[in-house]
Amino acid sequence: MCDDTTDRELEADLKHRAMTRRSFTVSASAALAATALRPSAQAAPVAGAHDITETDVLIPTPDGQMDALFLHPTEGAHAAVIMWPDIHGVRPAFFDMARRLAGAGYSVVAVNPYYRSHTGRLFEDGMSSGDPGGRARLGPHYQLLSPSTVGPDAVALVAWLDDQAAVDRRRGIGAVGFCMTGSWTLRAAAAVPGRITAPVSFHGGGLVSEADDSPHRLADQIRGGVLIAIAGNDHNRDPGARAALVSAFDAAGVPAEIDVYADAMHGWVPTDSRAHHPEQADRAWARMLALFQRELSS
């Protein structure tokens, strides 16, 4: 989860290593943020094997128009993937990850989770929720989200994707989430079983709780395979969560890869995060592509 404790753990980790991760810079204004945002010029897209078409789109939902970027190989129809960002919302590095996935041959819709109250970016380059006023900026939009909003959004996204010529409806749909949206992918797969067949959670929060609708309790409603990549410090704070997830998916008979990335801190996957760990991010990305290869077949 992303909170003040996560911030302190990251600071301690950076000091212990006596160096910053490569591919990000540290600024005084971002010292408190676990996922401080770097200028977009430092987040270069990863080249793929396909020419990519990008379109700004508005997707109808029960709560309004969801703004998103739709990216897909210019030729043909492909398996679709829904991509939700972390708590900081849409931004260049997030779209770069979507481009990387589209370059691998998927039709990706990169979604603004705060569309109910805000269009586009919440934070400009170099700003994050850890900056003065950052939490206040985030709060009104974050408070409109709940487990009950994820299912209708997922249904709307699947319906919209299935109407697109660039989407092969014979193939399953993947869902990728980071931080707060990691749990959304499990909820989405449970809300649209048989269509969303490959949910992926990168350093997701709130995966296990005592609530009746805790994401881990939805395991028997998911059809397909699951990837849950857990940050080392998240595991240290809640060591029982992984065991609960493994038990739930084993009992449901759903194949799930649930691993702790022990030397990676919360937020290690996005390239603009101060916690970014390039080697472990590449490892997690490769596991996601392997899952999609298995589960999003015709």
Secondary structure, 3 states (H helix, E strand, C coil): CCCHHHHHHHHHHHHHHCCCCCCCCCCHHHCCCCCCCCCHHHCCCCCCCCCEEEEEEEEEECCEEEEEEEEEECCCCECEEEECCCCCCCCHHHHHHHHHHHHCCCEEEEECCCCCCCCCCCCCCCCCCCCCCHHHHHHHHHCCCCHHHHHHHHHHHHHHHCCCCCECCCCCEEEEEEHHHHHHHHHHHHHCCCCEEEEEEECCCCCCCCCCCCHHHHHHHCCCCEEEEEEHHHHHHCCHHHHHHHHHHHHHCCCEEEEEECCCCCCCCCCCCCCCCHHHHHHHHHHHHHHHHHHCCC
